[in-house]
Amino acid sequence: MTMGNVAESNKTFGEEKIGKLLLKFSVPAIISLMVSEMYNMVDSMFLGQAIGADAIGALTIAFPIQRLFLAISMLIAIGASTSVARSCGDEDYENLRTIIPNAIVLMLIIVCTISAGIFIFQDTIIKGLGASKNIFPLAKDYVSIILLGVLFQSFTVIASYIITAFGNTKIVLLSTSLGAIFNVIIDYLLINVFSYGIKGAAIATVISQIIAFIYVLTEFMKIKNDLKFSIKLTLNKAVSIGIIYVGFSTFIVEISDAIVAAILNNLLSSYGGDMAIVTVGLTTRVSMFLFMTVMGISSAMQPIAAYNYGAGNYTRLKEVVKTSIIAVSVSSTILWAIFMIFAEPLIGIFINDSAIIESTAKAFRIIIAVFPCLGIYYLAISYCQAINRVKASFKLSIYRQLIIFIPLVYTLVIGLDMGVLGAWLAYPISDVISFITAAIFIKYTYISLEILEMHQIYKINKAKFTKARLANANI
C-alpha cells in the first residue's frame, strides 16, 4: 500500500458517489460478517444433524466465549481502522506508522492473557455459563480446542479492518470466505466421514482460522513494507487509549451478546431445562443473518463518515448519514419479512426435530417482531464513533442489552412470572425503546453537524471577504 494508493483511497472516500460508495463497502462487509459467523453456524448445522440437541446446547454454552474474543478483536479493529481512516483524511501519514503496530501488540497482549485464563479455569467457566451434566463434556471438548485458534482469528479481523480503512473493500470478504470454505470442507470430513463429533468441529474451526490468517498476513506485510513500520512488544499509551476509547462501544455491543447469552442460559435452564438453552442457541444463530445486514451497512458507513469528518466535509457527511439510514431501513425490512415467513425452514437447517423447530419458530417470531427498528440503533453507534462522539456511542452501545434488556428480562421472567415467554417478549420491547433513543441521538448530532457546517461557511466567507478587502486596499 503506497502513498499513491492512500491518496486514491482519499479520493474514493471524499469524492465518489455516496450511494455507490456505501454499496461498494456494504456488500463485502455484509458477506464477510455472514461468512465469519459461519464458523459457529456450520458447526451447529453439522453437529445438530449428526448428534442432535445436546450438541446445539454445547455450542450455545461455548458461544459467549467465542463472542468474547470476537468482541476484543472488533474493539481493536474498529478503534484502529477508524484512526487510520481519520489519519488518511487529515493526510497524517506518519501517525499510521504508530497506530498499526500498536494495534497488533495490543491484540497479542489482551488475547494471549485472556485465552490462557479461560483455559486454566474452563471447567468453572463452562459450568457457570449454564452447562448441564449432559452438555458439559461436549462443551468442554469444544472450548478447549477453539482456544488454540483465537489468536489467529483476532489478527485476521484486526488486520483486515486496517487494510479496509485504506480503501481495500475485498480483504475482509476474501479472508473470511477462505476460512469459511475450508471450515465447511473440514467439518464435513471430520464429523460426517471420520465421526470425530464435536472435537472434529472445533479442529475444523482452528485449521480454517489459521488458513485465513496466513492469507491476511501476506496482505498485511505489503502495508508494513510500504509504510516501513516495525512491530515491537511495546505500547504507546496515548495511541492504545485512543484505540480502546473509539472501539469500546463496538466491544460493548459484541460482548453484550455474550453476557445476554450467559444470563439466558442460566435463567431459562431452571424454567425450560436444556430445551430452553437449545432454543436460545437456535434463535441466536438464525437471527444472526438479520444482524449481519445491519452491522454490515453500519461498519461500511463508518470509514466513509470518519474520513469526511476528518476532512471537515460536513455537507458530505450529512449525506452519508441520510443515505445509510435509507439503506439500513429498507434492507432490514425486506429481510425481516422473509425471515418471519420462512422461520421454520430456516431453523430446520440446524436441526431435524419437528417439535423443536415448531417451538423455536414461535419464539423466533416474537424475538424479531420489530427488528427493522434496530437498523437505526446500530447505525447511530457507528456514526457517533466515526465523528468522535465516543461518550454518545458508549451510552448507546450499553443501552439496549445491558441497561434495558437484562433488567426487563428478569422483570418479565421472574417478577411477573411469565417464564420463558417473558424472555422472548423482552426482545421487541427493548428494541422499540432503543430505536426511539437512537433516533434522538442521531437528530441531536445531526443538528451539531449543521452548526459546524455554518461555522465552516462563515470562516470561508470571512476569508474571502478579508482577501477581497486587502486586494481593494492594495489598489
HELIX and SHEET records of a PDB file:
HELIX    1   1 MET A    3  GLU A   15  1                                  13    
HELIX    2   2 ILE A   18  ALA A   50  1                                  33    
HELIX    3   3 ALA A   53  ASP A   90  1                                  38    
HELIX    4   4 TYR A   93  ILE A  120  1                                  28    
HELIX    5   5 GLN A  122  GLY A  128  1                                   7    
HELIX    6   6 PHE A  136  ILE A  146  1                                  11    
HELIX    7   7 LEU A  147  GLY A  149  5                                   3    
HELIX    8   8 VAL A  150  ALA A  165  1                                  16    
HELIX    9   9 ILE A  171  ASP A  187  1                                  17    
HELIX   10  10 TYR A  188  VAL A  193  3                                   6    
HELIX   11  11 GLY A  197  LEU A  227  1                                  31    
HELIX   12  12 LYS A  237  GLY A  310  1                                  74    
HELIX   13  13 TYR A  314  ILE A  341  1                                  28    
HELIX   14  14 ALA A  343  GLY A  348  1                                   6    
HELIX   15  15 SER A  354  ILE A  367  1                                  14    
HELIX   16  16 PHE A  371  CYS A  373  5                                   3    
HELIX   17  17 LEU A  374  ALA A  386  1                                  13    
HELIX   18  18 VAL A  390  ILE A  398  1                                   9    
HELIX   19  19 TYR A  399  PHE A  405  3                                   7    
HELIX   20  20 ILE A  406  TYR A  410  1                                   5    
HELIX   21  21 THR A  411  GLY A  415  3                                   5    
HELIX   22  22 VAL A  420  ASN A  474  1                                  55    
END                                                                             
